[in-house]
Amino acid sequence: MALHLYTYDSPPSVKDLAKAQRVLESGGLIIYPSDVNWAVACDATNAAAVDKVFRLKPSHPREKPLSLLMHSISQISEYAVLSSTAYRVSKKLLPGPYTFILNRAKNLPRQLGDKRKSIGVRIPKSPLLLALLETFGKPLASGSLPKPEGKDDFLTKGYEIEECFGHAVDLILDLGESLAPLETTIVDLTEEPPKIIRSGIGPMDWLLEIGAIK
Protein backbone atom coordinates (compact mmCIF):
# COMPACT_ATOMS: atom_id res chain seq x y z
CA MET A 1 0.00 0.00 0.00
CA ALA A 2 1.25 3.47 -0.86
CA LEU A 3 2.74 5.79 1.71
CA HIS A 4 0.27 8.70 1.89
CA LEU A 5 2.40 11.73 2.65
CA TYR A 6 0.71 14.96 3.69
CA THR A 7 3.18 17.67 2.77
CA TYR A 8 3.42 21.37 1.95
CA ASP A 9 5.01 23.59 -0.69
CA SER A 10 5.78 26.94 0.92
CA PRO A 11 8.61 25.96 0.84
CA PRO A 12 8.56 22.24 -0.03
CA SER A 13 9.74 19.86 2.70
CA VAL A 14 13.29 18.63 2.10
CA LYS A 15 12.50 15.36 3.92
CA ASP A 16 9.41 14.71 1.81
CA LEU A 17 11.26 15.47 -1.41
CA ALA A 18 13.97 13.00 -0.39
CA LYS A 19 11.34 10.28 0.15
CA ALA A 20 9.81 10.97 -3.25
CA GLN A 21 13.23 10.90 -4.89
CA ARG A 22 14.02 7.50 -3.36
CA VAL A 23 10.74 6.11 -4.71
CA LEU A 24 11.51 7.42 -8.20
CA GLU A 25 15.09 6.13 -8.14
CA SER A 26 13.84 2.65 -7.20
CA GLY A 27 11.46 2.57 -10.17
CA GLY A 28 8.34 3.34 -8.14
CA LEU A 29 5.28 5.39 -8.96
CA ILE A 30 4.09 8.55 -7.24
CA ILE A 31 0.71 10.26 -7.35
CA TYR A 32 0.92 14.00 -6.95
CA PRO A 33 -1.21 17.17 -7.14
CA SER A 34 -0.12 19.12 -10.19
CA ASP A 35 -1.21 22.64 -11.02
CA VAL A 36 -3.86 21.05 -13.27
CA ASN A 37 -5.08 17.76 -11.77
CA TRP A 38 -4.11 14.64 -9.85
CA ALA A 39 -1.53 12.72 -11.84
CA VAL A 40 0.82 9.75 -11.65
CA ALA A 41 4.51 9.93 -12.51
CA CYS A 42 7.72 7.92 -12.64
CA ASP A 43 11.32 8.16 -13.78
CA ALA A 44 10.98 8.73 -17.53
CA THR A 45 14.26 6.89 -18.20
CA ASN A 46 13.05 3.70 -16.48
CA ALA A 47 11.18 1.61 -19.05
CA ALA A 48 9.76 -0.78 -16.44
CA ALA A 49 8.39 2.12 -14.40
CA VAL A 50 6.83 3.72 -17.48
CA ASP A 51 5.17 0.39 -18.25
CA LYS A 52 3.63 0.41 -14.76
CA VAL A 53 2.09 3.83 -15.46
CA PHE A 54 0.50 2.47 -18.64
CA ARG A 55 -0.90 -0.48 -16.69
CA LEU A 56 -2.46 1.99 -14.24
CA LYS A 57 -4.01 3.80 -17.23
CA PRO A 58 -5.23 0.92 -19.44
CA SER A 59 -7.32 3.22 -21.63
CA HIS A 60 -4.23 5.30 -22.53
CA PRO A 61 -3.01 4.14 -25.99
CA ARG A 62 0.53 2.76 -25.83
CA GLU A 63 1.41 4.64 -29.00
CA LYS A 64 0.43 7.93 -27.33
CA PRO A 65 3.42 9.02 -25.23
CA LEU A 66 3.13 10.25 -21.67
CA SER A 67 3.98 13.88 -21.01
CA LEU A 68 7.49 14.64 -19.79
CA LEU A 69 7.74 16.97 -16.81
CA MET A 70 10.89 19.11 -16.69
CA HIS A 71 12.09 21.86 -14.40
CA SER A 72 13.45 24.38 -16.92
CA ILE A 73 13.68 25.38 -20.56
CA SER A 74 17.35 24.50 -20.36
CA GLN A 75 16.45 20.93 -19.45
CA ILE A 76 13.88 20.76 -22.25
CA SER A 77 16.61 21.71 -24.73
CA GLU A 78 18.55 18.58 -23.70
CA TYR A 79 15.71 16.33 -24.87
CA ALA A 80 13.93 18.31 -27.60
CA VAL A 81 14.61 20.70 -30.46
CA LEU A 82 13.68 24.28 -29.61
CA SER A 83 13.20 26.40 -32.71
CA SER A 84 13.25 30.16 -32.31
CA THR A 85 9.44 30.17 -32.17
CA ALA A 86 9.31 27.28 -29.71
CA TYR A 87 11.84 29.02 -27.49
CA ARG A 88 9.88 32.28 -27.63
CA VAL A 89 6.61 30.54 -26.75
CA SER A 90 8.26 28.57 -23.96
CA LYS A 91 9.81 31.70 -22.42
CA LYS A 92 6.44 33.44 -22.51
CA LEU A 93 4.18 30.67 -21.19
CA LEU A 94 6.27 28.37 -19.01
CA PRO A 95 5.99 27.37 -16.27
CA GLY A 96 2.24 27.03 -16.65
CA PRO A 97 -0.69 24.80 -17.67
CA TYR A 98 0.59 24.00 -21.15
CA THR A 99 1.89 20.88 -22.87
CA PHE A 100 4.14 21.55 -25.85
CA ILE A 101 4.72 19.04 -28.64
CA LEU A 102 8.34 19.33 -29.79
CA ASN A 103 10.65 17.45 -32.14
CA ARG A 104 12.82 15.06 -30.17
CA ALA A 105 16.55 15.64 -29.92
CA LYS A 106 18.82 13.15 -31.68
CA ASN A 107 20.40 12.12 -28.38
CA LEU A 108 17.07 11.48 -26.68
CA PRO A 109 17.32 8.27 -24.66
CA ARG A 110 15.43 5.39 -26.27
CA GLN A 111 13.24 4.93 -23.19
CA LEU A 112 11.91 8.47 -23.58
CA GLY A 113 11.30 8.66 -27.27
CA ASP A 114 11.27 5.17 -28.75
CA LYS A 115 10.80 5.73 -32.48
CA ARG A 116 8.53 8.75 -32.15
CA LYS A 117 9.70 11.93 -33.80
CA SER A 118 8.12 14.22 -31.21
CA ILE A 119 7.54 14.40 -27.46
CA GLY A 120 5.16 16.30 -25.19
CA VAL A 121 6.82 18.40 -22.48
CA ARG A 122 5.61 20.46 -19.54
CA ILE A 123 7.11 22.74 -16.92
CA PRO A 124 4.57 22.74 -14.07
CA LYS A 125 3.90 25.83 -12.02
CA SER A 126 3.56 23.82 -8.78
CA PRO A 127 6.41 24.70 -6.35
CA LEU A 128 6.26 21.14 -5.04
CA LEU A 129 6.75 19.60 -8.47
CA LEU A 130 9.42 22.05 -9.56
CA ALA A 131 11.39 21.31 -6.40
CA LEU A 132 11.03 17.55 -6.94
CA LEU A 133 12.12 17.82 -10.57
CA GLU A 134 15.20 19.81 -9.61
CA THR A 135 16.03 17.39 -6.80
CA PHE A 136 15.56 14.32 -9.00
CA GLY A 137 17.43 15.79 -11.94
CA LYS A 138 15.71 13.73 -14.66
CA PRO A 139 12.39 14.15 -16.47
CA LEU A 140 9.30 12.48 -15.09
CA ALA A 141 6.88 10.60 -17.34
CA SER A 142 3.44 11.66 -16.23
CA GLY A 143 -0.24 11.22 -16.99
CA SER A 144 -3.48 12.31 -15.35
CA LEU A 145 -5.17 9.80 -13.07
CA PRO A 146 -7.93 7.86 -14.83
CA LYS A 147 -11.49 7.57 -13.63
CA PRO A 148 -11.83 4.60 -11.25
CA GLU A 149 -13.38 1.56 -12.83
CA GLY A 150 -17.14 1.71 -12.53
CA LYS A 151 -17.14 5.41 -11.57
CA ASP A 152 -18.55 8.26 -13.64
CA ASP A 153 -16.40 10.98 -12.10
CA PHE A 154 -12.74 11.63 -11.41
CA LEU A 155 -11.51 11.59 -7.82
CA THR A 156 -10.65 14.96 -6.27
CA LYS A 157 -9.46 14.18 -2.71
CA GLY A 158 -6.31 12.48 -1.52
CA TYR A 159 -8.02 9.95 0.74
CA GLU A 160 -10.25 8.84 -2.16
CA ILE A 161 -7.19 8.38 -4.34
CA GLU A 162 -5.48 6.30 -1.66
CA GLU A 163 -8.51 4.01 -1.38
CA CYS A 164 -8.67 3.50 -5.13
CA PHE A 165 -5.06 3.60 -6.33
CA GLY A 166 -2.99 3.09 -3.18
CA HIS A 167 -2.38 -0.57 -3.99
CA ALA A 168 -0.83 0.26 -7.37
CA VAL A 169 1.60 3.07 -6.47
CA ASP A 170 4.33 3.65 -3.91
CA LEU A 171 3.78 7.22 -2.71
CA ILE A 172 0.97 9.77 -2.66
CA LEU A 173 1.98 13.40 -2.19
CA ASP A 174 -0.96 15.34 -0.75
CA LEU A 175 -1.25 19.06 -0.03
CA GLY A 176 -4.56 18.44 1.75
CA GLU A 177 -6.65 20.15 -0.92
CA SER A 178 -9.30 18.94 -3.35
CA LEU A 179 -8.20 19.14 -6.95
CA ALA A 180 -10.58 19.31 -9.90
CA PRO A 181 -9.76 17.29 -13.04
CA LEU A 182 -8.67 20.00 -15.47
CA GLU A 183 -6.60 19.79 -18.66
CA THR A 184 -3.58 21.61 -20.03
CA THR A 185 -3.66 23.49 -23.31
CA ILE A 186 -1.70 21.44 -25.87
CA VAL A 187 0.31 23.31 -28.51
CA ASP A 188 2.17 21.66 -31.40
CA LEU A 189 5.46 23.51 -31.90
CA THR A 190 7.02 21.07 -34.36
CA GLU A 191 6.07 23.23 -37.36
CA GLU A 192 5.34 26.86 -38.24
CA PRO A 193 2.96 28.35 -37.28
CA PRO A 194 2.20 26.72 -33.90
CA LYS A 195 -1.02 24.71 -33.80
CA ILE A 196 -3.35 24.52 -30.79
CA ILE A 197 -4.29 20.85 -30.43
CA ARG A 198 -6.43 21.11 -27.30
CA SER A 199 -8.00 24.04 -25.50
CA GLY A 200 -7.38 23.64 -21.76
CA ILE A 201 -6.98 26.01 -18.85
CA GLY A 202 -3.92 27.71 -20.32
CA PRO A 203 -4.99 31.04 -21.90
CA MET A 204 -4.61 31.16 -25.69
CA ASP A 205 -4.88 34.91 -26.36
CA TRP A 206 -1.16 35.47 -26.85
CA LEU A 207 -0.79 32.32 -28.95
CA LEU A 208 -3.51 33.50 -31.31
CA GLU A 209 -1.91 36.95 -31.48
CA ILE A 210 1.35 35.45 -32.81
CA GLY A 211 -0.52 33.47 -35.46
CA ALA A 212 -1.09 30.09 -33.84
CA ILE A 213 -3.73 27.99 -35.62
CA LYS A 214 -6.66 26.89 -33.52
C-alpha positions, 0 to 999 in steps of 0.5 A: 500500500502506498505511503500517503504523505501529507506535505506542503510547498511553501517551501517544499519539505526537504524530507518529503522530497527526499522520500519521493526521490528514493521512490523514483530512483527505485522505479516506483510510482508517485501520485501527486497534485499538479497545477492542473489535476491529480496525476501519476509519474515515474522516472521517464528513463526507467522503461519498467516504471513507465510500463507500470504507469501504462498499466495503471491507465489501461485506456491510454493508448501505448502509442500515445506518449506520456507527457514529460515533466521538466524543471526548466527550458534549459532541461527541455533543450537537452531532450527536444529541439527548440526552434526560435518560435518554440523558445519564444513561446516557452519563455512566454508561457512556461511554467504554466498549464501547457503541454508543448509538442516538440521534435525530439533531440537526436540524443534522446534516450530510447526509453523516452522517445522510442521511435517517435519523432516528437515528445510532449513536455511540460514545466509545471507551475507547482512549487512542489513539483518544480522542487522535486524535478530539480532534486531528482534531476531527470524528467518524469513521465506523467499522466493524469489519473484515470477515472476509477473503474465503474465510476462516472467521475474523477476523484478529487481528494487524496483519501479517495485516491489512496482508497482506489489507487494506493495498492498500485503506487508507492507514494501519494503526495498530498497538499490536503486540498481537493483538486478538480480534473482540469486539462492543459492546453496542448500546442504543437510547436514542431512546425510553423505556425504553432497549432493549438491541439487542445484548449485547456486552462492555459490562456490562448490569447497570446498564442492567437496573437502570434498566429497560432492555428486553432 
